[in-house]
Amino acid sequence: MPIRGDGILAALADGAPVQVPRDAAREAARSELLNPEYHRHDPSLLQRISNWLWDQLDSLLGRLGSSATDGTTGIVLFLLVAVVIGAALWWRLGRPGRTAGGTPALFATTGPRTAEQHRAAAGRHAAAEEWPEAVREQMRALVRALEERTLLDPRPGRTADEAAAEAGRALPEHAAELLSAARLFDAIAYGSQTADRAAYQQLSDLDRQLSRARATLAGRG
């Protein structure tokens, strides 16, 4: 049926023609295409960004390997590849120094120290009434001592929660205290709880108790 003027001819159920204005028809089509049913399987925004990054990387690598690329262009492309790879890794893994779940790693900001060194640092902070620092160092001393006794495998990225769960399997009679210490450390590290002498003393006392505890055979296994 021919289009007349600015409208579109359509047929009603009884066959009688009716003219639909062009603008109204366009809006009706747009509204129909916005129906969520048509977009259930569309990739999310995060997935589209991720796909774009990898597409750019693939394109740059292809140009970098081209025989037509001169020295200067090759260097520029190499730097662009490095930037895209860095952005992709940042996108996938997040900021360095934090675990995937967002909990700060226990030894993220410290170098390799012995348990005694961490205890000494904790004592100095406690003497100066620097309780947040004292709590952090005392928790590190506690975990490092368990590593030195081979009750825990040394792992730099381990969180306080992970250390407590693993140590609790080797020292089940102290599992509850270890879990409580890890939660205390997290609360103070995140700033949701104020550190004080009592918090430091709780970790210091637990450290002394663990130094005298014997691991179970099943925990060692």
NUMARVEX-469039 format. One line per field, with one value per residue: x, y negated, z of N, C-alpha, C in turn. Coordinates in steps of 0.02 Angstrom, whole numbers, plus 32768, in hexadecimal, padded with zeros to 4 digits. Layout:
n.xx	[X/...];
n.yy	[Y/...];
n.zz	[Z/...];
ca.xx	[X/...];
ca.yy	[Y/...];
ca.zz	[Z/...];
c.xx	[X/...];
c.yy	[Y/...];
c.zz	[Z/...];
END
This chain:
n.xx	[802B/8022/8089/804B/805D/809D/8089/8074/8024/7FBD/7F6B/7ED1/7E83/7E0D/7E2B/7E21/7E76/7EEE/7F3D/7FDE/803C/80E1/8145/810C/810D/8196/81BC/8173/81B3/8233/8219/81F1/8267/82B1/8287/82A8/82AE/82EB/836F/83A7/8414/847D/8527/856C/8594/8614/8649/864A/86A8/8719/8725/8741/87C0/880F/87FD/883E/88BF/88DB/88D6/8941/89AD/89AB/89CD/8A4A/8A93/8A99/8AEE/8AFA/8B0E/8B6F/8C06/8BED/8B61/8B4B/8B7D/8B23/8AAB/8ACC/8AD3/8A4E/8A11/8A43/8A03/897B/897C/899D/892C/88C9/88EF/88E5/885D/882B/8868/886D/88A4/8950/8991/891F/88AA/8840/87C1/87BE/87ED/8871/8919/8979/8A05/8A1E/8A5C/8AD6/8B82/8BE7/8BE5/8C12/8BB3/8BD6/8C08/8B94/8B4C/8B9C/8B8D/8B04/8B03/8B49/8AF1/8A85/8ABA/8AC1/8A3E/8A00/8989/8941/89AD/89F5/899E/8996/8A1C/8A2C/89D1/8A0C/8A82/8A50/8A1F/8A93/8AE1/8A9D/8AB7/8B41/8B47/8B1D/8A98/8A48/8A50/8AC5/8A82/8A75/8A03/899C/8907/88CD/885B/8865/88DB/88B4/8850/8899/88FB/88A8/8882/88F3/8906/888F/8856/8868/8824/87B1/87E0/8841/87F3/87A9/8811/883A/87C7/87C6/883D/881C/87B1/87F0/8854/8806/87D0/8755/874C/878C/8833/8880/88D1/889F/887D/88FA/8935/88E7/890E/8996/8995/895A/89BD/8A24/89E5/89D5/8A59/8A79/8A27/89FE/89FD/897A/897E/892C/8918/8998/89A5];
n.yy	[803B/7F90/7F09/7E75/7DC7/7D88/7DF6/7EA6/7F2E/7FA4/803E/8062/80DB/80FC/80E4/8064/7FD4/7F6F/7ED7/7EBD/7E45/7E13/7DEE/7E20/7EA7/7EBE/7EA7/7F0B/7F7D/7F6A/7F73/7FF7/8039/801E/8077/80DF/8169/817C/8168/81BC/8210/81BF/8184/814D/80A6/80A6/8118/80F0/8089/80D1/8128/80CA/809B/810F/8121/80AE/80CB/813E/8107/80AB/8102/8147/80E1/80C2/8132/8127/8121/80A8/8049/7FC5/7F97/7F2D/7F28/7FA9/7FA6/7F4C/7F93/8002/7FC8/7FA1/801E/804D/7FF5/8015/809C/808C/8042/80A1/8108/80C4/80AD/812E/8165/8104/8083/808B/80D9/80F5/8173/81E4/81E4/8169/8158/811C/8154/81AB/819A/8137/80B8/80C6/80F8/8190/81CE/820E/8269/8239/81BC/817C/8180/812F/80B4/80A2/8093/801A/7FC0/7FCF/7F9D/7F18/7EFE/7F0F/7F56/7F93/7FB3/8005/8071/80A4/80CB/812A/818D/81B6/81E9/8256/82A9/82BA/8302/837C/83A4/83B4/8421/847F/849A/8453/8437/83C9/833A/82AD/8262/8282/826B/822D/8273/82E8/831D/8337/8397/8401/8419/843D/84BD/8506/84EB/850D/84F7/8473/8434/83E2/8370/8345/8324/82BB/8260/8244/8204/8195/8157/813A/80E0/8074/8057/802F/7FBF/7FB9/7FD2/7F95/7F9E/7FD6/7FE8/805F/80AB/80BF/8107/817A/81BC/81CB/821F/8292/82B3/82DE/834D/83A1/83BC/841F/8485/8525/856F/85CC/8672/8688/8605/85DF/8632];
n.zz	[8000/7FD7/801B/8060/8061/80FB/8145/8176/812D/817B/81A6/81F4/8260/821D/819C/816F/8139/8193/81BB/81F8/824B/8217/8278/82ED/82CF/82C9/834F/838C/8359/838E/8417/841E/83FD/846C/84C8/8550/8537/84BF/84DB/8536/852A/850D/851E/85BB/85F9/8634/85F9/8573/8577/859E/8531/84CE/84F7/84E5/845B/842B/8455/8408/8388/838E/83A3/832B/82D0/8301/82DE/8257/81BB/8180/81DE/821B/827A/82DB/82DF/830A/838D/83C8/83BA/8408/8488/8494/8495/850E/8566/8550/8578/85FF/862A/8613/866B/86E4/86E3/86EA/875F/87C1/8836/8863/88F9/893D/8966/8904/893A/8978/89FA/8A5F/8A49/8AC1/8ACE/8A72/8A6D/8AA6/8AB6/8AB0/8B4F/8BF0/8C6D/8CEC/8CCC/8C9F/8D16/8D67/8D24/8D37/8DC2/8DD0/8D91/8DE7/8E5E/8E3B/8E36/8DBC/8D82/8D10/8CB8/8D0D/8D1F/8C9C/8C84/8CEA/8CC5/8C4F/8C84/8CC9/8C62/8C15/8C6E/8C70/8BEE/8BF5/8C46/8BF1/8BED/8B9F/8AF1/8AA8/8A5D/8A03/89D9/8A2E/8A8F/8B2F/8B57/8B09/8B3D/8BC1/8BAE/8B74/8BD7/8C3E/8C1D/8C36/8CBA/8D0D/8D8C/8DA1/8D3F/8D43/8D88/8D2F/8CBF/8CF7/8D0F/8C8B/8C59/8CAB/8C83/8BFC/8C0E/8C4B/8BEC/8B7F/8BB6/8BF4/8C78/8D10/8D42/8DD9/8E7B/8EAF/8E3E/8E03/8E6D/8E6E/8DF8/8E12/8E82/8E4A/8DEF/8E44/8E7E/8E0E/8DF1/8E4A/8E29/8DE7/8D48/8CF8/8CB4/8C44/8C1D/8BF4/8B86];
ca.xx	[8000/804F/808E/802E/806F/80CE/8072/807D/7FE3/7FBB/7F29/7EB2/7E6E/7DD7/7E44/7E1B/7EB7/7EF4/7F7C/8005/806E/8125/8167/80EF/8125/81DB/81BF/815A/81E8/8269/8203/81F0/82AC/82CB/826C/82DF/82B0/831A/83B3/83B8/8454/84B0/855D/8568/85C2/8657/8660/8659/86E8/874D/872D/8762/8807/8831/87FD/8873/88FF/88E4/88E5/8984/89DE/89AD/89F3/8A90/8AB3/8A97/8B30/8AFA/8B18/8BB4/8C20/8BCB/8B1C/8B4C/8B85/8AE3/8A7B/8AE0/8ABD/8A05/8A01/8A51/89CE/893E/8984/8998/88E6/88A2/88FF/88C8/8815/881D/8883/8865/88DF/8980/8994/88E1/8894/8806/8785/87BF/880A/88B8/8946/8997/8A49/8A21/8A86/8B12/8BB3/8BEE/8BFB/8C04/8B7F/8BF2/8C0C/8B50/8B3A/8BBF/8B6C/8AC4/8B11/8B5B/8AB3/8A5C/8AD8/8AB0/89F5/89EA/8967/8935/89EB/8A07/8972/89AA/8A5C/8A24/89B1/8A40/8AAF/8A2D/8A1C/8AD7/8AF8/8A7F/8ADC/8B83/8B3E/8B04/8A50/8A2D/8A80/8ACE/8A5C/8A72/89C1/896A/88E3/88C6/8826/887F/890C/888F/882E/88CA/8919/8875/8880/892D/88FF/8846/8841/886E/8804/8783/8808/8860/87C0/879A/884A/8838/8791/87DC/886E/87F9/8789/881E/8875/87D6/87BD/8712/8752/87C6/8864/8891/88FE/887F/8883/8940/8942/88C6/8939/89D4/8988/8950/89FE/8A47/89C3/89E4/8A9F/8A7D/89F6/8A17/89D0/895F/8999/8901/8925/89D7/899A];
ca.yy	[8000/7F57/7ED9/7E35/7D8E/7D95/7E2D/7EEB/7F51/7FE5/805D/8078/8121/8106/80D6/801D/7FB3/7F36/7EB5/7EB1/7E11/7E2E/7DE5/7E4F/7EEA/7EC3/7EAD/7F4E/7FAD/7F61/7F8E/803F/8051/8016/80AC/8107/81AD/817E/8159/81E7/8231/818E/8182/8116/806F/80BC/8148/80CB/8066/8104/813E/8094/809B/8147/8113/807E/80EE/8169/80DC/8090/8138/8154/80AC/80C6/8168/811B/8112/8063/801C/7FAE/7F99/7EFE/7F3F/7FE6/7F94/7F2F/7FC9/802B/7FA5/7FA5/8062/8052/7FD1/803C/80D7/8074/8031/80DF/812A/809C/80B8/8173/8178/80D0/8060/80B6/80D1/810A/81B4/81E1/81D6/8127/8157/810E/818A/81A1/8183/8112/807C/80D3/8124/81CE/81C5/8247/825D/820F/8177/8160/8176/80F3/807A/809A/8078/7FD3/7F9B/7FD0/7F6E/7ED5/7EFC/7F10/7F97/7FB4/7FD1/803B/80AA/80C2/80EE/8165/81C1/81D0/8213/8295/82D3/82CC/8337/83BB/83B7/83CB/8465/84A7/84A8/8431/842C/8381/8322/8264/8244/829D/823C/8243/82A6/8327/8338/8351/83D5/8436/8429/845D/8505/8524/84DF/8507/84DD/842A/841D/83AA/8335/832E/8302/827B/8234/822E/81D4/8158/8139/811E/80A6/803C/8047/800B/7F81/7FBB/7FDA/7F71/7FC8/7FC0/8015/80A0/80D0/80D5/8139/81B8/81DE/81DE/825A/82CB/82C4/8305/838E/83CA/83D2/845A/84B6/855B/857A/8610/8697/867B/85C1/85DF/8652];
ca.zz	[8000/7FD1/8052/804C/808B/8130/816E/8160/812D/819C/81A0/8231/825E/81EC/8159/815E/813F/81C1/81AE/8235/823D/8213/82B8/831D/82BD/82DD/8398/839E/8349/83BE/8457/8418/83FD/84B0/84F2/856D/851D/8486/84F1/856E/851E/84FD/8550/85EB/85EC/8646/85C6/8536/8581/859E/84EC/84A9/8508/84C4/8413/841E/845C/83CE/834E/8395/8399/82E3/82AF/8317/82BA/820F/819E/8168/8216/8222/82BE/8308/82E6/8332/83D4/83DF/83C0/8442/84C4/8497/84AA/8556/8589/854C/85A3/8644/8638/8616/86AA/871A/86E0/86FF/87A0/87F2/884D/8887/8941/895B/894F/88D8/8960/8993/8A3C/8A5A/8A5A/8B03/8AC7/8A32/8A70/8ACE/8A99/8AD6/8B94/8C1C/8C9E/8D21/8CB3/8CA0/8D5D/8D7F/8D07/8D59/8E04/8DCA/8D84/8E24/8E8E/8E25/8E33/8D76/8D86/8CCF/8CA0/8D3B/8D10/8C5B/8C8B/8D14/8C9D/8C22/8CAC/8CD8/8C26/8C01/8C9C/8C58/8BB2/8C0A/8C63/8BB8/8BF4/8B64/8ABA/8A9A/8A22/8A0C/89CD/8A5C/8ABA/8B75/8B59/8AEE/8B6D/8BFA/8B9B/8B6A/8C17/8C67/8C0E/8C56/8D03/8D14/8DCD/8D9F/8D01/8D51/8D98/8CF1/8C97/8D18/8D03/8C45/8C52/8CCC/8C57/8BC2/8C23/8C57/8BAD/8B56/8BD7/8C0F/8CC0/8D2B/8D64/8E1C/8E9E/8EB7/8DFF/8DFE/8EA0/8E59/8DC7/8E32/8EAC/8E1E/8DD4/8E77/8E85/8DD3/8DF2/8E75/8E11/8DBC/8D10/8CF2/8C7A/8C0B/8C06/8BCD/8B46];
c.xx	[802D/804F/8074/8044/80A5/80B9/8081/8039/7FEA/7F74/7F11/7E9C/7E39/7DEB/7E40/7E5E/7EB5/7F39/7F9E/8038/80B4/814A/814D/8107/816D/81E2/81A6/818F/8221/8257/8204/8237/82CD/82B1/82A5/82E4/82E1/8363/83CA/83FE/848B/84E8/8555/859A/860A/8673/8671/869C/8722/875A/8751/87AC/882C/8831/8835/88B8/890D/88F6/892C/89BA/89E4/89D5/8A3C/8AB6/8AB5/8ADC/8B34/8B08/8B61/8BC7/8BF9/8B83/8B19/8B52/8B44/8AAF/8A8B/8AC9/8A71/89EF/8A0B/8A1A/898D/8941/897D/8950/88BC/88AF/88E2/887D/8804/882F/887A/88A7/890E/897F/8954/88CE/8856/87C8/8785/87DD/8855/88E3/896C/89DD/8A53/8A53/8AC6/8B42/8BB9/8C0B/8BEC/8BCC/8B98/8BF7/8BC8/8B3B/8B5C/8BA0/8B29/8ACF/8B22/8B1D/8A88/8A77/8AC8/8A64/89DC/89C7/8957/8973/8A00/89DE/8988/89EB/8A55/8A01/89E2/8A71/8A90/8A2E/8A62/8AF2/8ADC/8AA2/8B21/8B80/8B24/8ABC/8A29/8A63/8A88/8AAA/8A51/8A2C/898B/8949/88E0/8891/883F/88B1/88E8/886D/885F/88EB/88E8/886F/88BB/8929/88B5/882F/8845/884B/87D8/87AA/882A/882F/87AF/87D2/884A/8801/87A3/880E/884B/87D3/87B6/8840/8847/87C1/8778/8712/8792/87F4/8873/88BF/88E0/8885/88CA/894E/8923/88F1/897B/89CC/897F/8992/8A25/8A27/89D4/8A2C/8AA8/8A4F/8A18/89E4/89B8/897D/8970/890D/8964/89CE/8975];
c.yy	[7FC3/7F2B/7E96/7DFF/7DA0/7DD0/7E70/7F0C/7F94/7FFF/8071/80C0/812E/80F5/808E/7FFB/7F7A/7F18/7EA6/7E7C/7E2D/7E28/7E16/7E95/7EF3/7ECC/7EF2/7F83/7FA8/7F7E/7FDA/805C/804A/804B/80D7/814E/81B4/8178/8185/8204/8200/818F/8146/80DF/8084/80EC/8124/80A6/8097/811C/810A/8093/80D3/8140/80E2/809F/811A/8141/80C1/80C6/8149/8120/80AE/80FC/815E/8107/80CA/8031/8007/7FAC/7F6D/7F15/7F7E/7FD7/7F78/7F65/7FF6/800A/7FA7/7FEA/8069/802F/7FF9/807A/80C3/8064/8070/8105/8106/80AA/80FD/8180/8142/80B1/808E/80A7/80E2/814E/81AC/81CF/8191/8122/814B/8149/8179/8183/8158/80D9/8088/8100/8163/81C1/8204/8236/822F/81C7/8156/8153/8137/80B3/806D/807C/802E/7FA8/7F98/7F9F/7F26/7ECB/7EF2/7F53/7FB7/7FD6/800C/807A/80CC/80E9/812D/819E/81DF/81FC/8256/82C4/82E8/8304/837B/83D3/83D3/8411/8496/84BD/8485/842E/83E1/836D/82D7/8247/825B/8265/8258/827A/82E9/8347/8357/8393/840E/844B/844D/84A7/8529/851F/84D7/84EC/8491/840C/83E0/836A/8318/8309/82BE/8249/8219/81FA/8191/8133/8117/80DE/8069/8027/801F/7FC9/7F81/7FC3/7FB7/7FA1/7FAA/7FF4/805B/80CA/80EA/810D/817C/81DF/81F4/821C/8299/82E2/82F0/834A/83BC/83E3/8411/8492/84E8/8568/85C2/8630/868A/8636/85BC/85FF/8626];
c.zz	[8000/800F/8039/807C/80BD/815B/814F/8164/814E/8196/81E5/822A/822A/81A5/8145/8167/8172/81B6/81F1/8225/8241/8256/82EC/830F/82D2/8328/83AF/8391/837B/8402/8457/841D/8442/84E0/850E/8551/84E3/849C/852B/8568/8509/8531/857D/85D8/85FC/8612/8586/853C/857E/8557/84C2/84B7/84E4/8479/8401/8423/8420/8390/8352/8389/834F/82BE/82C2/82F1/826F/81F6/8187/81A0/821B/826C/82EE/8314/8311/837C/83F0/83E9/83FC/8482/84CC/84AD/84F5/857E/858A/8578/85EC/8657/863E/8657/86E6/871E/86FC/8748/87D5/8807/8871/88D1/8964/893E/8926/88FE/897F/89D8/8A37/8A6E/8A9A/8AFF/8A88/8A34/8A98/8AA8/8AC3/8B1B/8BBB/8C4B/8CD6/8D0B/8CB3/8CE8/8D79/8D64/8D29/8D9F/8E02/8DBD/8DC2/8E57/8E7D/8E20/8DEC/8D6B/8D43/8CB4/8CCC/8D2C/8CCF/8C62/8CB7/8CEF/8C6C/8C47/8CBA/8C9C/8C10/8C2E/8C87/8C19/8BC5/8C29/8C2F/8BC2/8BBC/8B30/8AAF/8A59/8A2A/8A06/89FC/8A85/8B01/8B7C/8B40/8B1E/8BA9/8BE9/8B93/8BAD/8C45/8C5A/8C2F/8CA2/8D13/8D57/8DD1/8D61/8D0D/8D60/8D5A/8CC4/8CB4/8D0D/8CBC/8C3A/8C73/8CA0/8C1C/8BD4/8C2E/8C16/8B7F/8B76/8BF4/8C5B/8CD8/8D50/8DA9/8E3D/8EA3/8E78/8DF6/8E30/8E8E/8E28/8DE6/8E5D/8E82/8E00/8E05/8E80/8E4A/8DD4/8E1D/8E5C/8DE4/8D85/8D11/8CB4/8C3C/8BEF/8BDE/8B89/8B16];
END
